[in-house]
């Protein structure tokens, strides 16, 4: 296993990852694209796995393995000879998962168990799983919410994420398969597309640039923890290298913003009034989600480095520099 990342500055992190073989499951998606590119820049040997990649030219030099997460043979082929597995795949959103709960479990929990089986048989050294800081805790009483808080998800999506966390712990207990879980807040940044009713910041920017209306659920008062994707990628690097006794880490900004505040920030940077349509609020939305991040700061030597306004400006620049593909979900 590569060396520890404790208090590691960027150059040490790059050295620790150089030559390490990694597979990114969901490598063609928003977070996967950013992670693959960052790992490759550190000198890691990177393989990206997924059903499709909407930006193939941006994965130039990275091995692409096309396949379905539920295809055991394709999954095993992607894992072969890899030391670290980054599990970023979830086929549903909190909203769509509740519409067909059995299907959500079938498409996400069962293939994740198959992933763990393949990982132990192929001698994978670590699985790093991206869980959900926004749905795991449900309507939390403690704000900001620490990793020790009760987990009471109110969506099938959150329950599936939590179940996968538990299976990871089981496989470490039974087979010594090392794992880390990152409960990530609302990530945003380049390569995020407003599809599957996810990514409010991507939706606001892309539609504003085309002078289109954006729908929001409720009156815009719900508060979320928004974190720039580069900071999430940094946390993933550190989780892959961590040698501590802890397994689960919240990854967020530690600051809450309402949807109305996000709209105002986008309007300020674009210099125009956005066309917003308020629709009925959703049962899956808790009033406020805000993560405590002290554990990651103390154990992974990680902290968010990108102020919200800087990340938002970088995201707007990305949208302005490229034409939106308009493709369906990855």
Buried (B, 14 or more C-beta within 10 A) or exposed (E): EBEBBBEBEEEBBBBBBEEBBBBBBBBBBBBBBBBBBBBBEBBBBBBBBBBEBBBEEBBEEBBBBEBBBBBBEBBBBBBBEBBBBBBBBBBBBBBBBBEEBEBBBEBBBEBBBBBBBBBBEEEBBBBBBBBBBBBBBBEBEEBBBBBEBEBBBBBBBBBBBBBBBEBBBEBBEEEEBBBBBBBBBBBBBBBBBBBBBBBBBBBBBBBBBEEEEBEBBBEBEBBBBBBBBBBBBBBBBBBBBBEBEBBBBBBBBBBBBBBBBBBBBBBEBBEEEBEBEEEEBBEBBBEBBBBBBEBBBEBBBBBBEBEBEEBBEBBBEBBEEEEBEEEEBB
